[in-house]
Amino acid sequence: MNGAKVDVRKVAGEGVTWTLLATLYLRAWESRLPEPILGDRYAAGAVERIDYDFAALRRRIRPASNQFLVALRARQLDDWSRAFLARHPNAVVLQLGCGMDSRMLRLDPLGKLRWFDVDVPHVIELRRRIYPERGRYTMVGASVTDDGWLEAIPADRPVLVVAEGVLPYLTADEVRTLLARLTGHFTAGGELVFDASAPWVARVAEDFRWAPRDAREIERWIPGLTCADATPFTTHHRRIPVRRYRALYRLIHAVPALRNAYREFRFTF
Ligand SMILES: C[S@@+](CC[C@H](N)C(=O)[O-])C[C@H]1O[C@@H](n2cnc3c(N)ncnc32)[C@H](O)[C@@H]1O
C-alpha cells in the first residue's frame, strides 16, 4: 500500500472505541489462516492503512484464541445476509454500528446494492479515509438512537438490517425504540440480523447494557418481528481450522448455558 497511513487519533479523536479496531484486527488476523472461516482480506488491507498501536491491541485481545468468535459471528451474519440478498436482489442494506467492517465489500464487491452503513460521526470520519464512498454505497454519520437519519433510507423495497457487535452497547429502551422505528419505517418488510449476549454475560462484561433473555422478549416488544433463527456462537465449531480451538468450542457447545452465552439472531418482519 502506498501513501500515508491514516492516524486514528488525528482523524477520529481520542474517543474512537478500541472495540471496532479489535474486531477489525481479529478478522484481519483470521484472514491469514490457511483455511479461514471468514477470510476477510479487506480487513487485512484496512489494518495496513491505519496508524494505531496494534501491538498493544494485540496483547490485549489475544487474537490466536479470540479470532474464532469474531469470524464465526461475522460468517453467520454474512451467510444469512447472502441468502436474503439472493432472494431479494433489489433489497436495500442498512448496517448499524458498522465500525471498520468491510461487509459491503465481502457481500457486494461490485457495488450493485443500495447499501447504507451507519456509525457515530467520528467513526464515519475515520471510515471515509479507509473505505471511499462509491456509487450506490453511502456512509451515514449519526447515532442509531438519533431521530432523522432513517428518513433518508429508501423504504419502498425489502430491507436487510445488519447490526453486528452494536446492540449490546445500547440500553434496552434504546434497542426497543430503534427496532420499533425500523419496522415502522421499512413498510416493504425484510430481515434483521444481529448478535447479542445472554444476560449473565452482560452482568460481567464491562460495557454491555442490553442482553435479551430470549427471542420471545423481542417479539413481545415488537409484534411485527418474528424470530427465524437464534444460533449459538459455537454452532459451526467444525469450521474452526485449528484442532485445539475446535475441540474447545465443541465442549462449550455441549453445555447449553455456555453455548447460549452469545447468539446470532435472525428476525423477519
Ligand atoms: C464492537 S464495534 C463493532 C463494529 C463492527 N460492527 C464490527 O463488527 O467490526 C461497535 C460499533 O458500534 C458503534 N456504535 C456504538 N453505539 C452506537 C450508536 N449509538 N450509534 C451508532 N453506532 C454506535 C461503535 O462506534 C462501533 O463502531
PDBQT file of the ligand as one rigid body, heavy atoms in Angstrom, charges set to zero:
ROOT
HETATM    1  C1  LIG A 301     -17.682  -3.622  18.681  1.00  0.00    +0.000 C 
HETATM    2  S1  LIG A 301     -17.740  -2.359  17.464  1.00  0.00    +0.000 S 
HETATM    3  C2  LIG A 301     -18.340  -3.339  16.092  1.00  0.00    +0.000 C 
HETATM    4  C3  LIG A 301     -18.071  -2.669  14.787  1.00  0.00    +0.000 C 
HETATM    5  C4  LIG A 301     -18.447  -3.523  13.573  1.00  0.00    +0.000 C 
HETATM    6  N1  LIG A 301     -19.837  -3.827  13.504  1.00  0.00    +0.000 N 
HETATM    7  C5  LIG A 301     -17.630  -4.791  13.554  1.00  0.00    +0.000 C 
HETATM    8  O1  LIG A 301     -18.201  -5.870  13.719  1.00  0.00    +0.000 OA
HETATM    9  O2  LIG A 301     -16.418  -4.684  13.373  1.00  0.00    +0.000 OA
HETATM   10  C6  LIG A 301     -19.184  -1.415  17.946  1.00  0.00    +0.000 C 
HETATM   11  C7  LIG A 301     -19.531  -0.315  16.969  1.00  0.00    +0.000 C 
HETATM   12  O3  LIG A 301     -20.806   0.225  17.321  1.00  0.00    +0.000 OA
HETATM   13  C8  LIG A 301     -20.729   1.617  17.166  1.00  0.00    +0.000 C 
HETATM   14  N2  LIG A 301     -21.766   2.231  17.988  1.00  0.00    +0.000 N 
HETATM   15  C9  LIG A 301     -21.928   2.140  19.337  1.00  0.00    +0.000 A 
HETATM   16  N3  LIG A 301     -23.003   2.866  19.727  1.00  0.00    +0.000 NA
HETATM   17  C10 LIG A 301     -23.521   3.410  18.601  1.00  0.00    +0.000 A 
HETATM   18  C11 LIG A 301     -24.626   4.270  18.338  1.00  0.00    +0.000 A 
HETATM   19  N4  LIG A 301     -25.422   4.701  19.331  1.00  0.00    +0.000 N 
HETATM   20  N5  LIG A 301     -24.869   4.644  17.070  1.00  0.00    +0.000 NA
HETATM   21  C12 LIG A 301     -24.077   4.213  16.050  1.00  0.00    +0.000 A 
HETATM   22  N6  LIG A 301     -23.015   3.399  16.228  1.00  0.00    +0.000 NA
HETATM   23  C13 LIG A 301     -22.737   3.008  17.502  1.00  0.00    +0.000 A 
HETATM   24  C14 LIG A 301     -19.332   1.969  17.633  1.00  0.00    +0.000 C 
HETATM   25  O4  LIG A 301     -18.930   3.259  17.209  1.00  0.00    +0.000 OA
HETATM   26  C15 LIG A 301     -18.539   0.844  16.984  1.00  0.00    +0.000 C 
HETATM   27  O5  LIG A 301     -18.158   1.156  15.674  1.00  0.00    +0.000 OA
ENDROOT
TORSDOF 0
